[in-house]
Amino acid sequence: MNNFTALAGDSSHLPFLTGQARHPDAIELLYYRTRSLPPVHGIQMKKTAESAWPEEVHALLKAAGIRQVAIVPDAGHARLIKLCEKDKSMRVVRLTTEEEGVALLAGAWLGGDKGVLLMQSSGVGNCINMLTLPIACQFPLLMLVTMRGDHGEFNPAQVPMGNATQAVLEAMGAIVKRVDAAGEVPEMVSGALRLAFNTYRPVALLIGQRVSGAKDFRKLTESE
C-alpha cells in the first residue's frame, strides 16, 4: 500500500481505528504526521558568504566589553556560542531556562560586567515575568533572539510563539528590532548594543529564519 491509497481512506492497516467513530479526514491527518511523508517546509537554505555574521557579532560584543554570555543552547546561535566559549575574556553560562539569564545579567551589571542573552524565540515566553526586573530597575539587557515559527518553519508547535514574540516583548516594555538579511546582522547588533547600554533598557534583536535557515530534522538526525 502506498501513501496515496491511505489518503483515499483505506484504514485496514490501522486496526485501532476499526469500528470507531472518526472524522472523515482523520486518516489524512494521521498519515501527514507519519515519517513516511516529508515535512512541507523542510528545505535547508543554502549558505552564502554572508553567513560570516557570527564572527563579526563576536567581534562587536568583545569590543563593547561584553564579558558574560547567558545561553540556552540553540543551533541558530551555535557558531557565535563556540566563538564566545573560546574567548578567554568571556564567560559563557548555560541556563536551565531563559528567565535565569535575565536575573544573571542584572547581577552581572550590578557587579560591573556587561552581558548578553542568546536564546531562541520559543524561550521568550519563559522570560515575560522576569522582564519586569530590568524595566523596574532600569538595567540594560541585550537579547539576541533567533526566530522559529518563521520563514520556512516545518514544526507547527513553533509557530504560535514565533508569531507572538515581538508583540509579547513590546507589551512588556522591551525595545524590539528585527533583521532578516545576514549582511545586516552586525550593523543591527551594533545598534542594539548602543541602545541597550546607553538607555538602560531591555532591547531584543530578532534574527529571522531567512538568516539562520529553515531547519530540516531529517538531516539533523542523520548520523555522520
C-alpha positions in Angstrom: 0.0 0.0 0.0 1.3 3.5 -0.8 0.6 6.7 0.9 -2.0 7.8 -1.7 -4.2 4.8 -1.1 -4.1 5.6 2.6 -5.1 9.2 1.9 -8.0 7.9 -0.1 -9.5 6.3 3.0 -8.1 2.8 3.4 -7.6 2.2 7.2 -7.1 -1.5 7.1 -3.5 -1.1 8.2 -4.7 0.9 11.3 -6.7 -1.7 13.3 -7.0 0.6 16.3 -9.4 2.8 14.2 -11.6 -0.1 13.1 -15.2 0.3 14.3 -14.5 3.6 15.9 -16.3 6.9 15.0 -13.9 9.2 13.4 -13.7 12.4 11.4 -13.7 11.8 7.7 -10.3 13.5 7.4 -8.7 11.5 10.3 -6.7 9.2 8.0 -5.3 12.0 6.0 -4.2 13.8 9.2 -2.6 10.8 10.7 -0.7 10.0 7.5 0.5 13.6 7.3 2.1 13.1 10.7 3.9 9.9 9.9 7.6 9.8 9.0 6.8 8.4 5.5 5.8 11.9 4.3 8.4 14.7 4.3 7.7 18.0 6.0 6.4 20.6 3.6 8.8 23.3 4.7 11.9 21.3 5.5 14.1 22.7 2.8 17.6 23.6 4.1 18.6 27.1 2.9 21.9 27.5 1.1 24.8 29.0 3.0 26.4 32.1 1.5 29.4 34.3 2.1 27.2 36.5 4.3 27.0 33.6 6.8 30.1 35.0 8.5 27.9 37.2 10.7 28.7 35.2 13.9 32.4 36.2 13.7 31.5 39.9 13.2 29.0 39.8 16.0 31.5 38.2 18.4 34.0 40.9 17.5 31.4 43.6 18.2 30.5 42.0 21.6 34.1 41.8 22.5 34.8 45.4 21.5 31.7 46.6 23.6 33.1 44.9 26.7 30.6 42.0 26.9 32.0 39.6 29.5 29.1 37.4 30.4 27.1 35.4 27.8 24.0 33.7 29.0 22.7 31.0 26.8 20.2 28.2 26.3 22.0 26.1 23.6 20.5 26.8 20.2 21.5 25.7 16.7 20.9 29.2 15.3 23.5 30.7 17.7 25.8 27.7 17.6 28.8 29.4 15.9 28.5 32.5 18.0 28.4 30.4 21.2 31.5 28.5 20.2 33.4 31.7 19.5 32.4 33.1 22.9 33.4 29.8 24.6 36.9 30.1 23.0 37.3 33.7 24.1 39.0 33.8 27.5 37.7 37.3 28.2 34.1 36.0 28.1 32.3 33.7 30.5 29.5 31.5 28.9 26.8 30.4 31.3 24.4 27.7 30.3 21.0 28.2 31.7 18.3 25.7 32.6 15.6 28.2 31.4 15.8 31.6 29.7 14.5 33.8 32.5 17.5 32.8 34.6 19.6 34.8 32.1 17.7 38.0 32.8 18.5 37.7 36.5 22.1 36.6 35.8 22.8 39.7 33.6 21.1 42.0 36.2 23.6 40.7 38.7 26.4 41.0 36.3 25.6 44.7 35.7 25.5 45.4 39.4 28.9 43.7 39.7 30.3 45.9 36.9 30.1 43.4 33.9 28.2 43.8 30.7 26.4 40.7 29.3 24.2 39.4 26.5 21.4 36.8 26.5 21.3 34.4 23.5 18.1 32.5 23.0 15.5 31.2 20.6 12.1 32.8 20.2 10.5 29.8 21.8 12.2 30.8 25.0 11.0 34.3 25.0 7.7 33.2 26.7 9.7 32.0 29.7 11.1 35.5 30.3 8.0 37.6 30.4 7.6 38.0 34.2 11.3 38.3 34.7 11.5 41.2 32.3 9.9 43.4 35.0 13.3 43.3 36.7 15.3 45.3 34.1 12.4 47.6 33.4 11.6 48.5 37.0 15.3 48.8 38.0 16.5 50.4 34.7 19.1 47.8 33.9 20.4 47.4 30.4 19.5 44.0 28.9 20.6 42.9 25.4 18.8 39.9 23.9 19.8 38.3 20.6 16.9 36.1 19.6 17.0 33.6 16.8 13.5 33.1 15.3 11.4 30.0 14.9 7.9 29.7 13.5 9.1 32.0 10.8 10.3 31.7 7.2 10.3 28.0 6.1 9.3 26.6 9.5 8.3 22.9 9.5 7.3 22.4 13.1 3.7 23.7 13.9 4.5 23.9 17.6 7.0 26.7 16.9 4.5 28.9 15.1 2.4 30.4 18.0 5.3 31.7 20.0 7.2 32.7 16.8 4.2 34.9 15.8 3.8 36.4 19.2 7.5 37.1 20.1 7.7 40.7 19.0 4.2 41.6 20.4 4.9 40.0 23.7 8.3 41.7 24.2 6.9 45.1 23.2 4.0 44.6 25.6 6.5 44.2 28.4 8.3 47.4 27.5 11.3 46.0 25.6 12.5 47.7 22.5 12.4 45.3 19.6 14.3 45.4 16.4 14.4 42.7 13.6 16.9 41.7 10.9 16.2 39.3 8.0 19.4 39.6 6.0 22.7 38.1 7.1 24.7 41.0 5.9 22.8 43.4 8.1 23.1 41.5 11.3 26.4 43.1 12.5 25.1 46.6 12.0 21.8 45.8 13.8 23.7 44.2 16.7 25.9 47.3 17.0 22.8 49.5 17.1 21.1 47.2 19.7 24.2 47.3 21.9 24.3 51.0 22.0 20.6 51.3 22.5 20.6 48.9 25.5 23.6 50.2 27.3 23.1 53.9 26.6 19.4 54.0 27.6 19.4 51.3 30.3 16.5 49.4 28.7 15.8 45.8 27.6 16.5 45.6 23.9 15.7 42.5 21.8 17.1 41.9 18.3 15.1 39.3 16.4 17.2 37.3 13.9 14.8 35.9 11.3 15.0 32.4 9.8 16.0 33.8 6.5 19.3 34.4 8.2 19.8 31.2 10.1 18.0 28.9 7.6 14.9 26.7 7.9 15.6 23.5 9.8 15.1 20.1 8.4 15.2 17.5 11.2 15.5 14.7 8.7 19.1 16.0 8.0 19.8 17.0 11.6 19.1 13.5 12.9 21.2 11.7 10.3 24.3 10.1 11.6 27.5 11.5 10.1 
